[in-house]
Amino acid sequence: MDTSSIAGSALFMKLGQTQQALSTSMIKQSAEQQNKMANLLAQNARQAPQPAAGNGSSFNFSTYA
């Protein structure tokens, strides 16, 4: 192999590694956003008013959606 072929192969491999690193970074960012959303939903669920215990009924209806 000549020098230019080796250099081209190395550059091609480096490009593949760069693309993989970018993909990994995007997946990590997406996971972090999903984690933030899950935390916000959990916090919202803790703060939401709970339905009042009914008058002896085992079924409670809530208008919260």
C-alpha positions in Angstrom: 0.0 0.0 0.0 1.2 3.5 -0.7 1.1 6.4 1.7 -2.0 8.0 0.2 -4.0 4.8 0.5 -3.0 4.4 4.2 -3.8 8.1 4.9 -7.2 7.7 3.1 -8.0 4.6 5.1 -7.0 6.3 8.4 -9.1 9.3 7.5 -12.1 7.1 6.6 -11.8 5.3 10.0 -11.5 8.6 11.9 -14.7 9.8 10.1 -16.5 6.7 11.2 -15.4 7.2 14.8 -16.5 10.8 14.7 -19.9 9.8 13.4 -20.2 7.2 16.1 -19.2 9.7 18.8 -21.9 12.1 17.5 -24.5 9.4 17.5 -23.6 8.4 21.0 -23.8 12.0 22.1 -27.2 12.5 20.6 -28.5 9.3 22.3 -27.1 10.5 25.6 -28.8 13.9 25.2 -32.1 12.3 24.3 -31.9 10.1 27.4 -31.2 13.1 29.6 -34.2 14.9 28.1 -36.4 11.9 28.7 -35.1 11.6 32.3 -35.9 15.3 32.9 -39.4 14.8 31.5 -39.9 11.7 33.7 -38.8 13.7 36.8 -41.2 16.6 35.9 -44.1 14.1 35.5 -43.3 12.4 38.8 -43.1 15.8 40.5 -46.4 16.9 39.0 -48.0 13.6 40.1 -46.8 14.2 43.7 -48.3 17.7 43.7 -51.6 16.9 42.0 -54.6 17.0 44.3 -55.8 13.5 45.3 -59.4 12.7 45.0 -61.3 13.0 48.3 -62.5 9.8 49.9 -66.1 9.3 49.0 -69.0 8.8 51.3 -68.4 5.1 51.9 -68.2 4.3 48.2 -65.3 2.2 46.9 -65.4 4.1 43.6 -64.1 7.6 43.3 -64.4 9.6 40.1 -61.8 12.2 39.2 -62.1 14.9 36.6 -58.4 15.4 36.4 -57.0 14.1 33.1 
